[in-house]
Amino acid sequence: MDSSEEHARCPARGTCPVFLAMSAGTVRYAPLCLCPALEGNLREEPWGTDSPPQPDQGLPPPLAAVPVPWKSTDPCQGHRESPEALVETSAGEEAQGQEGPAATQLDVLRLRSSSMEIREKGSEFLKEELHRAQKELKLKDEECERLSKVREQLEQELEELTASLFEEAHKMVREANMKQAASEKQLKEARGKVDTILFAEFQAWREAPTLDKTCPFLERVHREDVGPCLDFTMQELSTLVRAAVEDNTLTIEPVASQTLPAVKVAEVECSSTNTCALSGLTRTCRHRIRLGDSESHYYISPSSRARITAVCNFFTYIRYIQQGLVRQDAEPMFWEIMRLRKEMSLAKLGFFPQEA
């Protein structure tokens, strides 16, 4: 290699050696490869500014138009190719340069078409999935709404039931408190105000209940209430009525509104419907009495009926006590007997219900 030839580095590829041909006054650059950064940039530079350029002596013509590549055999040496090979290489690279963009553009079009097809299919699939998800969501919303209505209905029914139960419980408690207060009041009155002797006689009778008039309790009731209540003007009939009441053989029945035929009735009527058989007063008689198994009937006025009914109610209650049908303490029993005695006293005085 001439001493005037040196190697330079390609600025684009870094390690591409460049042959520098130096002649008198000029430096020629010949790249060893087709470096894009150096193609078309081959130029001549003056060797000296003061001396004019001189023709080369014994050197080939400059290759200013055609770049001369160098093949590197080792990092430090290389050889020059012929001009014909350089021309063929340039033509092949130019043809490849023309075919490369067209093929690349075709590949890009194919990729774009495939991408659009995949995108369309993916879009359709996503739309179907979205539609199915929306349908399922709508069904779930409807089910949630139905369950919500059922829950609200159950909550309302439970609330109403709870309120009803509380109201019923409060009512029962209130009634129990009222009964307790009434019982305490009656007990207080019994201990502080009713006759203690009468209550003691009742307790003694309650221990061994009997209908014998000789016991102190019943003897007092007969003397103070039963006797005066059944003491009518007609003494003989009054005695019979009293005996029938004590024996529980007296019958009271309403008077028929129409008179029955004589062939069907074989009864003996001892009074008229306008005169009371016990008081002898002229009154409208709506009831009549019968004593025992007798066929005789006696018409009585409403006042006489109320007096007989009050005495019958008293004897019915003490019979229930005697038979063990009344399950109460001594105080409630005593106050019930006092109420029945009060009714006998009122009936004796002429106070009785209008329906009597």
C-alpha positions in Angstrom: 0.0 0.0 0.0 1.2 3.5 -0.8 2.4 5.6 2.0 0.1 8.2 0.9 -2.9 6.0 1.6 -4.5 6.0 5.0 -7.6 4.5 6.7 -10.4 6.5 8.1 -13.6 5.5 10.1 -17.1 5.7 8.7 -19.0 8.2 10.8 -22.3 6.2 10.3 -21.1 2.6 11.0 -18.2 3.4 13.2 -15.8 0.7 12.1 -16.0 0.9 8.3 -12.5 1.8 6.9 -12.3 4.4 4.2 -9.4 4.6 1.7 -7.9 8.0 1.3 -6.0 8.5 -2.0 -3.7 11.4 -1.8 -2.2 12.9 -4.9 -0.6 16.1 -5.6 -2.8 18.7 -4.0 -5.9 16.5 -3.6 -7.3 13.9 -1.2 -9.8 11.3 -2.6 -12.1 9.4 -0.2 -13.1 5.9 -1.3 -15.3 4.1 1.3 -14.9 0.4 1.6 -18.6 -0.2 1.9 -21.8 1.4 0.7 -22.3 3.6 3.8 -25.4 5.7 3.4 -23.8 8.5 5.3 -20.9 8.6 2.8 -22.7 7.8 -0.5 -22.7 10.8 -2.7 -20.5 12.7 -0.3 -17.2 11.9 -2.0 -15.5 15.1 -2.7 -12.1 16.4 -3.4 -10.4 18.7 -0.9 -7.4 20.8 -1.8 -4.1 19.5 -0.5 -2.7 22.9 -0.2 -4.2 26.3 -0.6 -1.2 28.0 -1.8 -0.2 25.7 -4.7 -2.5 25.0 -7.6 -3.8 21.5 -8.3 -1.5 19.3 -10.3 -2.3 16.2 -12.4 -1.8 12.9 -10.9 1.2 11.0 -12.1 0.9 7.3 -12.7 -2.4 7.0 -10.8 -5.8 5.9 -12.1 -8.5 8.4 -12.8 -10.4 9.6 -9.7 -13.6 7.8 -8.8 -15.6 10.8 -7.9 -18.9 9.6 -9.3 -18.7 5.9 -8.4 -18.0 5.0 -4.8 -15.3 2.3 -4.5 -16.0 -0.2 -1.7 -13.3 -2.0 0.0 -13.6 -5.5 1.3 -12.0 -6.0 4.7 -9.8 -9.1 4.9 -8.7 -8.1 8.3 -9.0 -5.1 10.5 -6.0 -3.5 9.0 -5.9 -4.5 5.3 -8.3 -4.5 2.3 -8.4 -4.7 -1.5 -10.2 -2.7 -4.3 -12.9 -4.3 -6.5 -13.2 -3.8 -10.2 -15.4 -1.1 -11.6 -17.7 -3.7 -13.3 -18.4 -5.4 -10.0 -19.1 -2.0 -8.5 -21.6 -1.2 -11.2 -23.4 -4.5 -10.8 -23.5 -4.1 -7.0 -24.9 -0.7 -7.3 -27.6 -1.8 -9.8 -28.6 -4.8 -7.6 -28.9 -2.6 -4.5 -30.9 -0.1 -6.5 -33.3 -2.9 -7.6 -33.6 -4.1 -4.1 -34.2 -0.6 -2.9 -37.1 -0.3 -5.4 -38.6 -3.7 -4.6 -38.2 -3.4 -0.8 -40.8 -0.5 -0.2 -43.4 -2.2 -2.4 -43.2 -5.5 -0.5 -43.1 -3.6 2.8 -46.2 -1.6 1.8 -48.0 -4.9 0.7 -47.2 -6.5 4.1 -48.4 -3.4 5.9 -51.7 -3.6 3.9 -52.1 -7.2 4.7 -51.4 -6.6 8.4 -53.9 -3.8 8.4 -56.6 -5.9 6.7 -56.0 -8.8 9.1 -56.1 -6.4 12.1 -59.4 -4.8 10.9 -60.9 -8.3 10.5 -59.8 -9.4 13.9 -61.0 -6.1 15.3 -64.5 -6.5 13.7 -64.8 -10.1 15.0 -63.7 -9.0 18.5 -66.1 -6.1 18.4 -69.0 -8.5 17.5 -68.0 -10.9 20.2 -67.8 -8.2 22.8 -71.2 -6.8 21.7 -72.8 -10.3 22.1 -71.2 -10.7 25.5 -72.4 -7.2 26.5 -75.9 -8.0 25.4 -76.0 -11.3 27.3 -74.6 -9.6 30.4 -77.2 -6.8 30.1 -80.0 -9.4 29.8 -78.7 -11.3 32.8 -78.4 -8.1 34.8 -81.9 -7.1 33.9 -83.2 -10.5 35.1 -81.3 -10.2 38.3 -82.6 -6.6 38.8 -86.2 -7.9 38.4 -85.5 -10.8 40.8 -84.0 -8.3 43.3 -87.0 -6.0 42.9 -89.4 -8.9 43.5 -87.5 -10.1 46.6 -87.4 -6.5 47.9 -91.2 -6.3 47.6 -91.6 -9.6 49.4 -89.3 -8.4 52.1 -91.1 -5.2 52.5 -94.4 -7.0 52.8 -93.1 -9.5 55.3 -91.6 -6.6 57.4 -94.9 -4.8 57.3 -96.8 -7.9 58.4 -94.3 -8.6 61.1 -94.6 -5.0 62.3 -98.4 -5.2 62.4 -98.2 -8.5 64.2 -95.8 -7.2 66.7 -97.9 -4.1 67.3 -101.0 -6.3 67.7 -99.2 -8.6 70.2 -98.0 -5.7 72.2 -101.5 -4.2 72.2 -103.0 -7.5 73.3 -100.4 -7.9 76.0 -100.9 -4.4 77.3 -104.7 -5.0 77.3 -104.3 -8.2 79.3 -101.9 -6.6 81.8 -104.3 -3.7 82.2 -107.3 -6.0 82.8 -105.2 -8.0 85.3 -104.3 -4.8 87.1 -107.9 -3.7 87.2 -109.0 -7.0 88.6 -106.3 -7.0 91.1 -107.1 -3.5 92.2 -110.8 -4.4 92.5 -110.0 -7.5 94.5 -107.7 -5.5 96.8 -110.4 -2.9 97.2 -113.0 -5.5 98.0 -110.7 -7.2 100.5 -110.0 -3.8 102.1 -113.7 -3.1 102.4 -114.3 -6.6 103.7 -111.7 -6.2 106.4 -112.4 -2.6 107.3 -116.2 -2.0 106.5 -118.7 -5.2 106.1 -119.8 -6.8 109.2 -117.0 -9.0 110.6 -119.5 -11.2 112.4 -121.3 -12.0 109.2 -118.0 -12.7 107.4 -116.9 -15.1 110.2 -120.3 -16.8 109.9 -119.8 -17.2 106.2 -116.3 -18.7 106.6 -117.7 -21.2 109.1 -120.5 -22.1 106.7 -118.0 -22.4 103.8 -116.0 -25.0 105.7 -119.0 -27.3 105.8 -121.7 -25.9 103.3 -125.2 -27.0 104.0 -128.8 -25.8 103.2 -130.0 -26.3 106.7 -131.6 -23.1 108.0 -130.4 -23.7 111.5 -126.8 -22.7 110.7 -126.0 -19.1 111.8 -125.2 -17.9 108.3 -128.3 -19.2 106.5 -130.5 -18.4 109.5 -129.4 -14.7 109.2 -130.0 -14.6 105.4 -133.5 -16.2 105.8 -134.4 -13.8 108.5 -133.1 -10.6 106.9 -133.5 -11.2 103.2 -135.4 -14.3 102.1 -138.4 -14.1 104.5 -139.1 -10.3 103.8 -138.7 -10.8 100.1 -141.2 -13.6 99.8 -143.7 -12.1 102.3 -146.7 -11.3 100.0 -150.3 -10.3 100.8 -151.6 -13.8 100.1 -150.0 -15.5 103.1 -151.1 -19.1 102.3 -149.7 -18.9 98.7 -146.6 -17.1 100.0 -145.8 -20.0 102.3 -146.2 -22.5 99.5 -144.0 -20.4 97.2 -141.3 -20.1 99.8 -141.2 -23.9 100.4 -141.1 -24.6 96.7 -138.2 -22.1 96.3 -136.2 -23.7 99.1 -136.9 -27.2 97.6 -136.1 -26.0 94.1 -139.5 -27.2 92.7 -141.0 -23.8 91.6 -141.4 -23.2 87.9 -141.9 -19.7 86.3 -143.0 -19.6 82.7 -144.2 -16.8 80.4 -147.9 -16.4 79.5 -148.7 -17.4 75.9 -149.8 -14.5 73.7 -152.8 -16.6 72.3 -155.2 -18.7 74.2 -154.8 -22.4 73.5 -157.8 -24.5 72.6 -159.6 -26.1 75.6 -159.2 -29.6 74.2 -155.4 -29.4 74.4 -155.2 -27.8 77.9 -156.4 -29.6 81.0 -155.0 -27.1 83.4 -156.6 -25.3 86.3 -156.0 -21.6 86.3 -156.5 -20.1 89.8 -156.3 -16.4 88.7 -156.8 -14.2 85.8 -154.1 -12.5 83.6 -155.1 -9.1 85.1 -154.7 -9.9 88.8 -151.5 -11.0 90.6 -152.2 -14.1 92.7 -149.6 -13.2 95.3 -150.2 -9.4 95.9 -153.9 -9.4 94.9 -153.3 -6.2 92.9 -154.7 -5.6 89.5 -151.7 -5.8 87.2 -150.9 -7.1 83.7 -149.4 -10.5 84.4 -146.9 -11.7 81.8 -145.8 -14.8 83.8 -147.3 -17.5 85.8 -145.9 -20.0 88.4 -146.4 -23.6 89.1 -145.6 -25.3 92.4 -144.0 -28.8 92.2 -146.0 -31.3 90.1 -149.2 -29.5 90.6 -151.2 -28.7 87.5 -152.4 -25.4 89.0 -150.9 -22.1 87.6 -150.8 -18.8 89.3 -150.4 -15.5 87.4 -148.0 -13.1 88.9 -147.1 -9.4 88.3 -143.6 -8.2 87.2 -142.8 -7.1 90.8 -143.7 -10.4 92.3 -141.7 -12.2 89.7 -138.6 -10.1 90.4 -138.8 -10.9 94.1 -139.1 -14.6 93.5 -136.3 -14.5 90.9 -133.9 -12.7 93.3 -134.4 -15.4 96.0 -134.0 -18.2 93.5 -130.7 -16.7 92.3 -129.4 -16.7 95.9 -130.3 -20.3 96.5 -128.8 -21.4 93.2 -125.4 -19.9 94.0 -125.2 -21.4 97.5 -126.1 -24.8 96.0 -123.2 -24.4 93.5 -120.9 -23.7 96.5 -122.3 -26.8 98.3 -121.7 -28.9 95.2 -118.1 -27.7 94.9 -118.7 -25.9 91.5 -117.4 -22.5 92.7 -113.5 -22.5 92.8 -112.8 -19.1 94.5 -111.3 -17.7 97.7 -113.5 -16.8 100.6 -113.6 -13.1 99.8 -114.9 -13.3 96.2 -117.6 -15.8 97.4 -118.6 -13.5 100.2 -118.9 -10.5 98.0 -121.0 -12.4 95.4 -123.4 -13.4 98.2 -123.5 -9.8 99.3 -124.5 -8.8 95.8 -127.3 -11.4 95.7 -128.6 -10.2 99.1 -128.5 -6.6 97.7 -130.7 -7.8 94.8 -133.2 -9.3 97.2 -133.3 -6.1 99.2 -133.9 -4.0 96.0 -136.6 -6.3 94.7 -138.3 -6.2 98.1 -138.4 -2.4 97.8 -139.9 -2.5 94.3 -136.7 -1.9 92.3 -136.4 -4.4 89.4 -135.5 -4.5 85.7 -138.2 -3.3 83.3 -138.1 -6.6 81.4 -139.3 -8.4 84.5 
